[in-house]
């Protein structure tokens, strides 16, 4: 970022927590980055009322006083993007945290890339090539990681007049010149502006998360949006971490927005040692972590989801399928509320400013499957956690989010209390992508997927109804056919939907294994129904030992389905023996 | 940090609730420490909440009673609030601001540190993975406290949460390593304050205790400072001097009420139950001050205690706390009514970091399994109890009845414990096995056959009155 413009000096007139008011700035524009006080603390302009400028401050403001100097950069608040991002950990302003101080103090680090270091550049374009925004100039190869592609920046067009040969380049070195514009490995982008694309495409292929309840019941397409609301202790962070580790995206951007420091430490501790089951690479190599924990500056928490999605769009433009995980969007909304309260913005629901809904909608709208400027298909999928106060899902953040997302994986406190994890409720969750994914499966010759999903969901919902009845009249009073439904629903819940994140066989499931597990339970259902019709009493069926069926998920490898067929046949055989 | 020489102003524009507005100031910074000198010579303390041109809004910790617009002078210190840090704190008893009330000299330290603290970089943290043994069976076995964790006790007025907090503070150990307890009491009664001092006498005598007491009679706004002073002193001992420090904060509900009172005086927009929207960030700025730092010896662990108004866990104070902390110890009114102390609610309690802190080499190899098994079996015995209440005991099978007996033996032989007696971890785990062994082996499905072979206690024929096996609450 260029140095602050010394001509644009202003003065602080008020300081209240993360809010400063400034006067005397020449030509301030909304979202401009300004620096306040002797430590040149970064802040962003949020309002200009007749020359009295309001800004949100991205550091602790203790000691800042009216009368102190303000410098404006006269540029929108931007993030530095480049090949150092993958595998790294950053704060909400995208300042590198690795190798920094143990304690974060204002004024200690500047917005921008890490200092020093060099990257091996391999040219792909040649001099004389006509290039436009998004054209591939070269790449920074990554051994066992995700290749970083160097593209022509969005506003640049012309002929390649010079391109560097293969070799080590530092961040300041140009690697190519398009017309007279030098292109370096570093690019700045204003975080609140979506990066441009050629066109938006409808969702088609599923994002395989490896989590059965999601992939089987509430699937999400690449480029779609999902929200995960859940009260504390319902396992929000656990399911998000599982998706971050095992989903089949190329790049993961994990935004720890106002959450726990120890949790981030755990992710950082585990990720480097985990291997991507599909590529054999370290999972950390495809991951960017943005950690603005709950005690880090509040307004940097507000910006963190925008820096996160900007990084995701940047990687998308290289042609990758990217997943952004924001844990938790409620903390972002609270930062918005804290600041609105300081500026005296009129509160609407529960003290949140009226713009909460439109800001949420705009954030989720940055997701999508697109054709990039460089003419490749790529996507950004957004998955946001929501933390409803008191578990109350009618509160503003949850209720607005529910309107804007395509998938809702609602976590249920009762399921969590019963240690049913992931505690995704089959009563409150939904997927508006299910039809598109059903069509995608049919196109690939899988005619069963949609039917199995419908059958499984109807068994679960009928079992819920029957359980309510059974509590009143006792299970014995139910007809045999309905008792079988209760049994099958238990097999579905415990043998298919529950997933043990700590068991290497069970932590994630390939689509083949998922399909085989459901198919096994549905086959058992068919056989049981036939037995009942043949006069076998339900009690006999209930007394059989289903342990092998329930443990199949833990006893068969994550990517294979063959072992499950044997377990199914053995169970069907034992059922047949009841005749 | 930005610093400046102290300046004094005497033009008081208004006095309202805990707030004092001083006008005509220049160069006064936000969050700056203030000494308010009354005409009569009394000195009070405050902090700048808002610096607006030549006005400074000051929050006065001791309250504004007796404070007039004329004759009052405000000395702005030129820096945020700071306290001395160092080993000089060990063994001292102070008020909620850190001034001694034990008759000793002021606490001197090697340096002054801002009580607001600085966030630990997430990249410098290492995940907590070693246990603190509290000597309380329920906690050690089922919701193990891990060094660097924050694990609150959620309770209800009338339950013995203070006894449990004192017991944990008195008995906790981190192996043979240097261990210190910082006990910060906010808004507690004089009787409770004496109970704390009595209960922690030995720890104090050993120089392993720092006690900060803000009683219910002390200035309410001072409570906002108390946990920050405690944590600042604790961070120095943990991260600069290599101690394992346990900070106990009692009662965080009183603290939050003080925050709400100040917010209301300032005219902040109220959200749930009148608490300000920044309650989450405010509590996080306390609770997140714990953990371990790569390359440094010590650890900082927190046990905040809070009483849920009307027992409502969705009330903002327990709710926001639960979202930040790593698990919870919940106390049960039902168990208390049955005379079980501590009334630890097994099914509602949870330590999220426990998995990393227990097992072979940390506690005992069978610990993860026995904890999971107790949980599962207790859940089963609860549904059996519900069944028997609906349909009568006659409807129960033989196994069902064993579950009821298990719950009984578990409560009286394992949970119940004298508040002045520490149990060794071995004893705690063995007691859990004795309770589980009331059940037939085949029911213990969460444990491996090898563990069962080693730990299952075969019944002495015939099992008599369950109470006989369970009377040894010691």
Contacts between the chains, C-beta under 8 A, distances in Angstrom:
chain1	res1	chain2	res2	distance
A	13	B	52	7.2
A	13	B	53	5.3
A	14	B	50	7.3
A	14	B	51	6.5
A	14	B	52	4.2
A	14	B	53	6.6
A	15	B	29	7.0
A	15	B	30	4.0
A	15	B	50	7.5
A	15	B	51	4.7
A	15	B	52	8.0
A	16	B	30	6.7
A	16	B	49	7.3
A	16	B	50	4.5
A	16	B	51	7.4
A	16	B	52	7.4
A	17	B	30	7.2
A	17	B	278	8.0
A	21	B	52	7.9
A	37	B	2	6.4
A	38	B	2	6.1
A	39	B	2	6.5
A	60	B	116	7.0
A	60	B	118	7.9
A	61	B	30	5.2
A	61	B	31	7.1
A	62	B	1	6.8
A	62	B	2	7.3
A	62	B	29	6.8
A	62	B	30	6.2
A	62	B	31	3.8
A	62	B	32	7.4
A	62	B	80	4.2
A	62	B	114	7.1
A	62	B	116	6.5
A	63	B	1	6.0
A	63	B	2	3.1
A	63	B	3	6.7
A	63	B	4	7.6
A	63	B	29	4.1
A	63	B	30	7.1
A	63	B	31	7.1
A	63	B	32	6.7
A	63	B	79	6.7
A	63	B	80	6.4
A	64	B	2	6.6
A	64	B	29	5.6
A	64	B	30	5.5
A	64	B	51	7.7
A	65	B	2	7.8
A	65	B	4	7.9
A	65	B	27	5.1
A	65	B	28	5.7
A	65	B	29	4.0
A	65	B	30	7.3
A	65	B	51	5.8
A	66	B	26	8.0
A	66	B	27	7.9
A	66	B	28	7.8
A	66	B	51	5.6
A	66	B	52	7.0
A	66	B	53	5.3
A	66	B	54	7.4
A	67	B	26	6.6
A	67	B	27	5.9
A	89	B	122	6.7
A	89	B	123	5.0
A	97	B	121	5.2
A	97	B	122	6.2
A	97	B	123	3.9
A	97	B	124	8.0
A	98	B	123	5.0
A	99	B	123	7.9
A	100	B	121	5.8
A	100	B	123	6.8
A	100	B	124	7.9
A	101	B	121	6.5
A	101	B	124	7.8
A	102	B	120	6.4
A	102	B	121	5.9
A	102	B	124	4.2
A	102	B	239	7.7
A	102	B	293	5.2
A	102	B	294	7.8
A	102	B	296	7.6
A	103	B	118	4.1
A	103	B	119	7.1
A	103	B	120	6.3
A	103	B	121	7.0
A	104	B	118	5.9
A	104	B	119	4.8
A	104	B	120	7.6
A	104	B	121	5.4
A	105	B	1	7.3
A	105	B	118	5.1
A	106	B	1	7.6
A	232	B	319	7.1
A	232	B	322	4.0
A	232	B	323	4.6
A	233	B	322	6.6
A	233	B	328	7.7
A	233	B	350	6.7
A	256	B	122	7.2
A	258	B	280	7.5
A	258	B	281	7.8
A	258	B	284	7.3
A	260	B	288	7.2
A	260	B	324	6.8
A	260	B	326	6.7
A	261	B	119	7.8
A	261	B	120	6.1
A	261	B	122	5.4
A	261	B	125	5.4
A	261	B	288	5.5
A	261	B	291	6.0
A	262	B	125	6.5
A	262	B	127	6.2
A	262	B	128	6.1
A	262	B	148	6.7
A	262	B	149	7.2
A	262	B	291	5.8
A	262	B	326	6.3
A	262	B	353	6.8
A	264	B	122	4.1
A	264	B	125	7.1
A	265	B	122	6.5
A	265	B	125	3.8
A	265	B	126	6.0
A	265	B	127	4.6
A	265	B	291	7.4
A	266	B	127	4.6
A	266	B	356	8.0
A	268	B	122	7.3
A	268	B	123	6.9
A	268	B	125	7.9
A	269	B	126	7.0
A	269	B	127	5.0
A	291	B	122	3.9
A	291	B	123	7.5
A	293	B	119	6.8
A	293	B	122	5.7
A	293	B	284	7.8
A	293	B	288	6.2
A	294	B	280	7.1
A	294	B	281	6.8
A	294	B	284	3.3
A	294	B	285	7.9
A	294	B	287	8.0
A	294	B	288	5.7
A	294	B	324	6.1
A	295	B	119	4.8
A	295	B	281	7.9
A	295	B	284	5.0
A	295	B	285	4.9
A	295	B	287	8.0
A	295	B	288	3.6
A	295	B	289	7.1
A	296	B	119	4.8
A	298	B	278	7.6
A	298	B	281	5.3
A	331	B	280	7.1
A	334	B	277	6.3
A	334	B	278	7.8
A	334	B	280	5.5
A	334	B	281	7.2
A	335	B	281	7.7
A	337	B	269	8.0
A	337	B	271	7.4
A	337	B	277	4.3
A	338	B	277	5.4
A	338	B	278	4.8
A	338	B	281	6.4
A	340	B	269	7.8
A	341	B	268	5.7
A	341	B	269	4.4
A	341	B	276	7.3
A	341	B	277	5.5
A	341	B	278	7.5
A	347	B	269	4.8
A	350	B	271	5.3
A	350	B	272	6.8
A	351	B	269	4.7
A	351	B	270	6.9
A	351	B	271	4.0
A	351	B	277	5.0
A	387	B	323	5.8
A	389	B	272	5.9
A	389	B	314	7.6
A	389	B	316	6.7
A	389	B	319	5.7
A	389	B	320	7.6
A	390	B	272	7.6
A	390	B	314	3.1
A	390	B	315	7.5
A	390	B	316	7.6
A	390	B	319	5.0
A	391	B	314	6.3
A	392	B	314	7.1
A	417	B	347	7.2
A	418	B	379	7.5
A	419	B	375	7.7
A	419	B	376	8.0
A	419	B	379	7.9
A	474	B	391	7.9
A	502	B	355	7.6
